[in-house]
């Protein structure tokens, strides 16, 4: 866009940026700044609370890489995704979790929308509101997907409207998720997670040498059990010295929202979403225990990820357990969600669908 009016106040947006070879969109107001990698899955790479200089999103040890200039050494479905995983927030569709086959389509880890470039256009650009639309076609499935991101002046809320269309002439299964990873310096053992309740389902099998949660244990939020039988409060984020690598799922939530607050720094991050669509909140816990490939013990982060389906074992597993989303031929499925930065040392009581936070 060569003739866009430039501003240094209120809401601002530009799609004229490039970061490490990737087309990048920057949108901001006086409270928050959002950076989106259009050429790499339309990933949300930064979500910054300006007043405290806090970026809530985690960065992987290798950071942003341009997939078009990177040649993987093998065709492994996990490694190829990890090679260019920068952290942040990905749209996951149609295969949530580890590689699996869908008919004749071989789907890798979290395939396939977040490793390919998306088109984008700025749809609104005023000092009161800015919006940008991204859209993409999947390669191995017949899906069209679009999402529109908007921020308003005076609000620390990112609103997202999404649309999925099955352009095929037969029903197609999918897992649709928001792969949101949070990390330091925001994340610490001073962080507390609030959500409206629900049932905890720990991953049904031990999958890593540093799994500390009791496999398959079911309980009410926030208390679960460790593998040694001790009770463990999932709402209290441990430090890196907890040395765990685990996965849980929260389901049967009465409302779709969560907030995570750093009680020491006084800032927090929340997401509100339709719980009738995203029926499972995946809780990835990489708390210093991610030894071996790909983390080699370097990482301290969590993922709080709304998903339509579970577990993280791939689309075939979700079909088998009946949790996959079935999109009929020609059907359009929509969803709305909001992400918000807030200031609090005590956590939140609720977050409305539009991102309005009620503090404790």
Secondary structure as GFF3:
##gff-version 3
##sequence-region A 1 360
A	DSSP	beta_strand	12	19	.	.	.	ID=ss1
A	DSSP	beta_strand	22	28	.	.	.	ID=ss2
A	DSSP	beta_strand	32	37	.	.	.	ID=ss3
A	DSSP	beta_strand	43	49	.	.	.	ID=ss4
A	DSSP	beta_strand	54	55	.	.	.	ID=ss5
A	DSSP	three_ten_helix	67	69	.	.	.	ID=ss6
A	DSSP	alpha_helix	79	83	.	.	.	ID=ss7
A	DSSP	beta_strand	89	92	.	.	.	ID=ss8
A	DSSP	beta_strand	100	102	.	.	.	ID=ss9
A	DSSP	beta_strand	105	107	.	.	.	ID=ss10
A	DSSP	three_ten_helix	113	115	.	.	.	ID=ss11
A	DSSP	beta_strand	119	125	.	.	.	ID=ss12
A	DSSP	beta_strand	129	137	.	.	.	ID=ss13
A	DSSP	beta_strand	143	152	.	.	.	ID=ss14
A	DSSP	beta_strand	157	166	.	.	.	ID=ss15
A	DSSP	beta_strand	172	174	.	.	.	ID=ss16
A	DSSP	beta_strand	177	183	.	.	.	ID=ss17
A	DSSP	beta_strand	191	195	.	.	.	ID=ss18
A	DSSP	beta_strand	199	202	.	.	.	ID=ss19
A	DSSP	beta_strand	218	220	.	.	.	ID=ss20
A	DSSP	beta_strand	223	225	.	.	.	ID=ss21
A	DSSP	beta_strand	231	233	.	.	.	ID=ss22
A	DSSP	three_ten_helix	240	242	.	.	.	ID=ss23
A	DSSP	beta_strand	244	251	.	.	.	ID=ss24
A	DSSP	beta_strand	257	262	.	.	.	ID=ss25
A	DSSP	beta_strand	267	273	.	.	.	ID=ss26
A	DSSP	beta_strand	280	287	.	.	.	ID=ss27
A	DSSP	beta_strand	300	307	.	.	.	ID=ss28
A	DSSP	alpha_helix	315	321	.	.	.	ID=ss29
A	DSSP	beta_strand	325	327	.	.	.	ID=ss30
A	DSSP	beta_strand	332	343	.	.	.	ID=ss31
A	DSSP	beta_strand	348	351	.	.	.	ID=ss32
A	DSSP	beta_strand	357	359	.	.	.	ID=ss33
###
